[in-house]
Amino acid sequence: MAVLSKGTTFATGEQVTATKLNNLVDSSTFASGAVDNVSTQLSSGAIIVKDGGISTAKIVDSNVTTAKIADSNVTKAKIENLADYKVLGNVSGGAAAPAEVAILDEDDMTSDSATALATQQSIKAYVDLYKPNVALASKLDTQVTASGENVWNEVTGLNPSLTTRVSGSSFRVSASMSWCATSQGYGVAWKVMYSLNGGSYTDFSLPTSPGNKVAVHAVGFDGDVGSWLDKNTFDVFLTGLSYSAGDTVAFKIYTQQVAGTGSVYINRAEVEVDNNDYVRGISTLQAEEIYA
């Protein structure tokens, strides 16, 4: 198939002249068979590449180099579509081609994945879930409990309540009690009780089978009676409680004279006169959820 159409056609025996030779070259054109009309075409007698005419098959793979890609010309729209909650990355532990990496939206992070990413919301929810869950009650005023040997009396105003965040937790109750009592040498006892979801208050973590002895969480002794305050601080733990996350657990503290009939004074001395020779105190009861 001829590529060119001649500018001059010579007949047999015709004389060759300079003019005819020039016309042969200068007036020649490309024949239609010189192009495939797919990737190339004729335009004003010249062969040109058609718009969009170079197919992938006509480009050698090794000829597509980084230098040939203009800066900022690989756009997000040109990257492969990703499945929902996936990003491109490498979590193989070594050099590797990018691959899809999962994004997990789990408030409790139960998957415990070493390769997945977490959403901002799930990270915040997890931190909020396990940050300290503490309730504190403070008693700033004073109180005199009812008299009577071995009679438990509630210290009013110390009633912290927790809304639980997870199931299976333990609870630590920390008491700091300022007190004075008639006949302190006999001993003042303390115990904490709990209530689940507004139910009745129940003992916990007390010694079992004490016989005739009083089961207590703590006890204080002081032979001095009068203007001085004593301080008892102790922790008590509630474990094995059956409940669901979101339930409420409340606590109260009680006191008694173990072997006497005198009163117990909270945050004040037995003898109290309004001058600087006498003191006042503050008592607190703090409850904390300890996650399993």
C-alpha positions as CSV (number, residue, x, y, z in Angstrom):
1,M,0.0,0.0,0.0
2,A,1.5,3.3,-1.0
3,V,2.1,5.8,1.8
4,L,2.5,8.8,-0.6
5,S,0.5,10.1,-3.5
6,K,3.0,11.4,-6.0
7,G,3.1,15.0,-7.1
8,T,4.0,14.0,-10.6
9,T,3.4,10.8,-12.5
10,F,6.0,10.0,-15.3
11,A,5.0,8.3,-18.5
12,T,7.2,5.7,-20.2
13,G,9.9,7.5,-22.2
14,E,9.0,10.9,-20.8
15,Q,11.9,13.3,-20.3
16,V,12.9,13.9,-16.6
17,T,13.3,17.6,-15.9
18,A,14.2,19.5,-12.8
19,T,10.7,21.0,-12.6
20,K,9.0,17.6,-12.8
21,L,11.4,16.2,-10.1
22,N,10.6,19.2,-7.8
23,N,6.9,18.7,-8.4
24,L,7.3,15.0,-7.6
25,V,8.5,15.9,-4.1
26,D,6.9,19.2,-3.4
27,S,3.4,18.3,-4.5
28,S,3.3,14.8,-3.0
29,T,0.8,14.0,-0.2
30,F,0.2,11.2,2.3
31,A,-2.2,8.6,1.0
32,S,-5.2,7.7,3.1
33,G,-3.7,4.3,3.8
34,A,-0.9,6.0,5.8
35,V,-3.2,6.5,8.8
36,D,-5.5,4.1,10.7
37,N,-8.1,6.8,11.6
38,V,-8.1,5.4,15.1
39,S,-4.9,6.8,16.6
40,T,-3.8,8.9,13.6
41,Q,-5.5,10.9,10.9
42,L,-4.7,13.2,7.9
43,S,-4.9,16.9,8.5
44,S,-4.0,19.3,5.7
45,G,-1.8,16.6,4.1
46,A,0.1,15.9,7.3
47,I,-0.2,12.9,9.7
48,I,-1.4,13.9,13.2
49,V,-2.3,12.0,16.3
50,K,-6.0,12.0,16.8
51,D,-7.5,13.6,20.1
52,G,-7.8,10.6,22.5
53,G,-6.3,8.4,19.9
54,I,-3.4,6.8,21.8
55,S,-4.7,3.8,23.7
56,T,-3.2,2.1,26.8
57,A,-2.0,-0.7,24.6
58,K,0.2,1.7,22.6
59,I,2.0,3.0,25.7
60,V,4.9,0.9,27.0
61,D,4.4,0.4,30.8
62,S,8.0,1.3,31.6
63,N,7.6,4.6,29.8
64,V,5.1,6.0,32.3
65,T,7.5,7.5,34.9
66,T,7.0,9.7,37.9
67,A,8.6,12.6,36.1
68,K,5.9,12.4,33.5
69,I,3.1,13.0,36.0
70,A,2.6,16.7,36.6
71,D,2.6,17.8,40.3
72,S,-0.8,17.7,41.9
73,N,-2.3,15.8,38.9
74,V,-3.1,12.6,40.8
75,T,-6.3,13.6,42.5
76,K,-8.6,11.9,45.0
77,A,-11.1,11.3,42.2
78,K,-8.4,9.3,40.3
79,I,-7.7,6.9,43.2
80,E,-9.5,3.7,43.4
81,N,-12.9,3.8,45.2
82,L,-12.5,2.5,48.8
83,A,-15.0,0.5,50.8
84,D,-16.8,2.3,53.6
85,Y,-14.6,3.0,56.7
86,K,-11.3,2.2,54.9
87,V,-8.2,4.2,54.3
88,L,-5.0,3.5,52.3
89,G,-2.0,2.7,54.4
90,N,0.6,0.1,55.3
91,V,0.3,-1.8,58.6
92,S,2.3,-4.8,57.6
93,G,5.3,-4.1,59.8
94,G,7.6,-3.5,56.8
95,A,7.8,-1.8,53.4
96,A,4.8,-2.8,51.3
97,A,2.3,-1.4,48.8
98,P,-0.5,0.6,50.2
99,A,-3.6,-1.5,51.2
100,E,-7.0,-0.9,52.7
101,V,-6.8,-0.3,56.4
102,A,-10.0,-0.6,58.5
103,I,-11.5,2.3,60.5
104,L,-13.5,1.0,63.5
105,D,-16.2,3.0,65.2
106,E,-16.4,1.0,68.5
107,D,-17.1,2.8,71.7
108,D,-15.7,-0.1,73.8
109,M,-12.9,-1.0,71.3
110,T,-13.8,-4.6,71.7
111,S,-12.0,-5.7,68.6
112,D,-8.6,-4.9,70.2
113,S,-7.1,-4.7,66.7
114,A,-3.3,-4.0,66.3
115,T,-3.8,-2.7,62.8
116,A,-7.2,-0.9,62.6
117,L,-7.7,2.8,63.2
118,A,-10.3,4.3,65.5
119,T,-12.7,7.1,64.9
120,Q,-12.4,10.3,67.0
121,Q,-15.8,9.7,68.4
122,S,-15.0,6.2,69.6
123,I,-11.8,7.3,71.2
124,K,-13.6,10.0,73.1
125,A,-16.4,7.6,74.1
126,Y,-13.8,5.0,75.3
127,V,-11.9,7.6,77.4
128,D,-15.1,9.0,78.8
129,L,-16.2,5.5,79.7
130,Y,-13.0,4.6,81.7
131,K,-12.1,8.0,83.2
132,P,-12.6,8.0,87.0
133,N,-16.2,7.6,88.1
134,V,-16.2,9.2,91.5
135,A,-18.9,10.6,93.8
136,L,-18.0,12.6,96.9
137,A,-20.2,13.7,99.8
138,S,-19.0,16.2,102.4
139,K,-20.5,16.9,105.7
140,L,-19.8,20.5,106.8
141,D,-22.3,20.9,109.6
142,T,-22.3,19.1,113.0
143,Q,-24.3,16.2,114.3
144,V,-24.9,14.4,117.5
145,T,-26.0,10.8,117.1
146,A,-28.6,9.1,119.3
147,S,-27.3,7.6,122.5
148,G,-27.3,3.8,123.0
149,E,-24.9,1.0,123.2
150,N,-24.6,-1.1,120.0
151,V,-27.2,1.0,118.2
152,W,-26.2,2.0,114.7
153,N,-26.9,5.6,113.8
154,E,-26.7,7.1,110.3
155,V,-24.4,10.0,109.8
156,T,-26.7,12.1,107.8
157,G,-25.6,14.1,104.7
158,L,-23.0,11.5,103.6
159,N,-24.8,9.7,100.9
160,P,-22.7,9.6,97.6
161,S,-24.4,7.9,94.6
162,L,-22.7,6.5,91.4
163,T,-24.3,5.8,88.0
164,T,-22.3,2.8,86.9
165,R,-20.5,2.9,83.6
166,V,-19.8,-0.8,83.0
167,S,-20.9,-4.1,84.6
168,G,-18.7,-6.2,86.7
169,S,-17.0,-3.3,88.6
170,S,-15.9,-3.2,92.2
171,F,-16.5,-0.1,94.4
172,R,-14.2,1.5,96.8
173,V,-15.7,3.7,99.6
174,S,-13.3,6.0,101.4
175,A,-14.3,7.5,104.7
176,S,-12.7,10.3,106.5
177,M,-14.7,10.9,109.8
178,S,-14.1,13.7,112.3
179,W,-15.6,12.8,115.6
180,C,-15.7,13.0,119.4
181,A,-17.7,10.8,121.8
182,T,-18.7,10.4,125.4
183,S,-16.6,7.7,127.0
184,Q,-14.4,7.4,124.0
185,G,-12.2,4.9,125.7
186,Y,-14.9,2.3,125.0
187,G,-14.6,2.7,121.2
188,V,-16.7,4.2,118.4
189,A,-17.4,1.9,115.5
190,W,-18.2,2.6,111.8
191,K,-19.8,0.7,109.0
192,V,-20.8,1.5,105.4
193,M,-24.0,0.2,103.7
194,Y,-25.0,0.3,100.0
195,S,-28.3,0.5,98.1
196,L,-28.8,-0.6,94.5
197,N,-31.2,1.4,92.3
198,G,-33.0,3.0,95.3
199,G,-33.5,-0.3,97.1
200,S,-33.0,-0.9,100.8
201,Y,-29.6,-0.4,102.3
202,T,-27.5,-3.6,102.8
203,D,-24.4,-4.5,104.7
204,F,-21.3,-5.6,102.8
205,S,-17.7,-6.7,103.4
206,L,-18.3,-7.2,107.1
207,P,-16.7,-10.0,109.1
208,T,-18.9,-13.1,109.1
209,S,-19.8,-15.3,112.1
210,P,-18.5,-12.8,114.6
211,G,-20.3,-14.5,117.5
212,N,-21.2,-11.9,120.1
213,K,-18.8,-9.4,118.7
214,V,-19.9,-6.4,116.6
215,A,-19.0,-6.6,112.9
216,V,-17.6,-3.3,111.8
217,H,-15.5,-1.7,109.1
218,A,-13.4,0.5,111.4
219,V,-13.2,1.5,115.0
220,G,-11.7,4.5,116.9
221,F,-10.5,4.8,120.4
222,D,-9.4,7.9,122.4
223,G,-9.2,8.2,126.1
224,D,-9.6,12.0,126.0
225,V,-13.0,13.4,126.4
226,G,-13.9,17.1,125.9
227,S,-12.8,19.6,123.3
228,W,-10.7,17.5,121.0
229,L,-11.6,15.8,117.7
230,D,-10.4,12.4,116.5
231,K,-10.1,11.3,112.9
232,N,-10.9,7.9,111.4
233,T,-10.0,7.2,107.7
234,F,-10.5,3.9,106.1
235,D,-11.4,2.2,102.8
236,V,-14.0,-0.5,102.3
237,F,-14.6,-2.5,99.0
238,L,-17.9,-3.8,97.5
239,T,-17.2,-6.6,95.1
240,G,-19.3,-9.2,93.3
241,L,-22.4,-7.0,93.0
242,S,-24.8,-8.1,90.3
243,Y,-26.0,-5.1,88.3
244,S,-26.1,-3.6,84.7
245,A,-24.3,-0.7,83.4
246,G,-26.3,2.5,84.1
247,D,-27.6,1.2,87.4
248,T,-27.1,3.4,90.5
249,V,-25.2,2.4,93.6
250,A,-25.5,4.6,96.7
251,F,-23.8,4.5,100.1
252,K,-24.3,5.6,103.7
253,I,-22.2,5.5,106.8
254,Y,-23.3,4.6,110.3
255,T,-21.7,4.9,113.7
256,Q,-22.2,3.5,117.2
257,Q,-20.8,3.3,120.7
258,V,-19.5,-0.2,121.0
259,A,-19.5,-0.6,124.8
260,G,-21.0,2.6,126.1
261,T,-24.2,4.6,126.1
262,G,-22.9,8.0,125.4
263,S,-23.4,10.1,122.2
264,V,-21.2,10.3,119.2
265,Y,-20.4,13.8,118.0
266,I,-19.7,14.4,114.3
267,N,-17.5,17.3,113.3
268,R,-17.5,18.8,116.8
269,A,-16.3,18.0,120.3
270,E,-18.5,16.8,123.1
271,V,-18.0,20.0,125.0
272,E,-18.5,22.9,122.7
273,V,-18.3,26.6,123.5
274,D,-18.2,29.3,120.8
275,N,-14.6,30.4,121.2
276,N,-11.2,29.5,119.8
277,D,-10.5,26.9,122.4
278,Y,-12.8,24.5,120.6
279,V,-12.6,23.1,117.1
280,R,-14.8,22.0,114.2
281,G,-14.1,19.4,111.5
282,I,-15.3,18.1,108.1
283,S,-16.2,14.5,107.3
284,T,-16.3,13.0,103.8
285,L,-17.5,9.8,102.2
286,Q,-16.2,9.1,98.7
287,A,-17.4,6.3,96.3
288,E,-15.4,5.2,93.3
289,E,-16.2,2.6,90.6
290,I,-13.2,0.4,89.9
291,Y,-13.5,-1.1,86.4
292,A,-13.1,-4.8,86.0
